[in-house]
Each structure stands twice: as C-alpha cells, then as structure tokens.
C-alpha cells in the first residue's frame, strides 16, 4: 500500500512499505483518535527503518 498524496502530512512523513496488520475501528473513542467513523479499517504499516504507524484506509491506495 502507498500513502495517498492527499493524506495528512502526519501519514506521509515516511516512506511506508509494508502492511503489518489490519484492524477495524469498533470503539467510538478510537474513532475519535483517527477522526474516522466506526467500522473504518486501519492499517498498521511499517517503513524500511522499522518505524510503524496506523493509517486509516481512506488515506491509502494499492501500490502499482
């Protein structure tokens, strides 16, 4: 997956290369953390340097 160019800067900070996990937002407070509705998928992605971050699905696109 690639981070979309239109994604907030906090998600574009590193060159993320690998999806390590996927979870759904099912608790309201977690949705507020991401400013996303319940049911949104959140991807845990890892950069080549080992740093990882969770990114909501709408800010990602398939790597081509």
C-alpha positions as CSV (number, residue, x, y, z in Angstrom):
1,X,0.0,0.0,0.0
2,X,1.0,3.6,-0.6
3,X,0.0,6.7,1.3
4,X,-2.0,9.0,-0.9
5,X,-0.5,12.4,-1.8
6,X,-3.8,13.9,-0.4
7,X,-3.3,12.3,3.0
8,X,-2.5,14.5,6.0
9,X,1.2,15.2,6.5
10,X,1.4,13.0,9.6
11,X,0.7,10.0,7.5
12,X,3.1,11.0,4.7
13,X,6.2,11.5,6.9
14,X,8.0,8.3,6.0
15,X,8.2,6.0,3.0
16,X,5.9,3.2,4.3
17,X,6.5,-0.1,2.5
18,X,4.8,-3.0,4.3
19,X,1.3,-3.7,5.8
20,X,1.8,-5.5,9.1
21,X,-1.8,-5.6,10.3
22,X,-5.3,-4.5,9.7
23,X,-8.0,-3.7,12.3
24,X,-11.4,-2.1,12.4
25,X,-12.5,0.8,14.5
26,X,-15.2,-0.6,16.7
27,X,-14.9,1.7,19.8
28,X,-16.0,5.3,19.5
29,X,-13.0,6.8,21.3
30,X,-10.7,5.0,18.9
31,X,-12.7,6.5,16.0
32,X,-12.2,9.9,17.6
33,X,-8.4,9.4,17.7
34,X,-8.4,9.0,13.9
35,X,-11.4,11.3,13.2
36,X,-13.0,8.3,11.5
37,X,-16.4,6.6,11.8
38,X,-17.0,3.1,13.4
39,X,-16.2,0.3,11.0
40,X,-13.3,2.1,9.3
41,X,-10.3,-0.2,8.6
42,X,-7.0,1.0,10.0
43,X,-3.7,-0.4,8.5
44,X,-0.6,-0.8,10.6
45,X,2.2,-0.1,8.1
46,X,6.0,-0.2,8.6
47,X,8.7,1.8,7.0
48,X,12.0,0.3,5.9
49,X,13.7,1.8,9.0
50,X,11.3,-0.2,11.3
51,X,9.1,2.7,12.3
52,X,5.4,1.8,12.2
53,X,2.2,3.8,12.2
54,X,-1.6,3.2,11.9
55,X,-3.2,4.8,8.9
56,X,-7.0,4.8,8.1
57,X,-7.9,3.0,4.9
58,X,-9.1,6.2,3.0
59,X,-5.5,7.6,3.1
60,X,-4.0,4.5,1.4
61,X,-4.0,3.2,-2.2
62,X,-2.7,0.0,-3.7
63,X,0.9,0.0,-4.8
64,X,1.3,-0.3,-8.6
